[in-house]
Amino acid sequence: MTSDDVTELLTRAYLDELETVMNYLSNAITLDGVHAEEVKESLAADVDEELEHARILGQRLKQLEQPIPGSEAFDARQASLQPPEDTTDVRSVIDGVLEAEAEAIETYHALIEAADEANDPVTEDVAVTALTDEEAHRTEFRGFRKDFPAE
């Protein structure tokens, strides 16, 4: 892989983190019901962490003298994480979070590999740190999923 691959993956991760911020925030506000409170609190806390990932990724792009994408570069990809019509459908939000976290984990694994092959240890370190957080989010939401079995 090349430094172009690193740049492409950094940009993708940056935009994905911003989309995740938007969807986590929307769902943290939208969900209703007694069973939703813990999930809402977790999503609200994760907004700050995902935004920090975007900041760090954007800063790394800047350090590599690459453009920081604006909204025109954004292509929404998280269909499963859209706020549900039924505001008590906590399970669909949990499933959407799990899908988004799986995609983030996959992207960060690819970024780690690309950075290693491009001899870019700084980007590799950034990706490892974000990967650790994403895996923790996935674990937390797997726990929530156990409280909302298939109907």
Secondary structure as UniProt FT lines:
FT   HELIX           3..30
FT   HELIX           34..36
FT   HELIX           37..63
FT   TURN            64..65
FT   HELIX           71..73
FT   HELIX           79..81
FT   TURN            87..88
FT   HELIX           90..117
FT   TURN            118..119
FT   HELIX           121..146
//
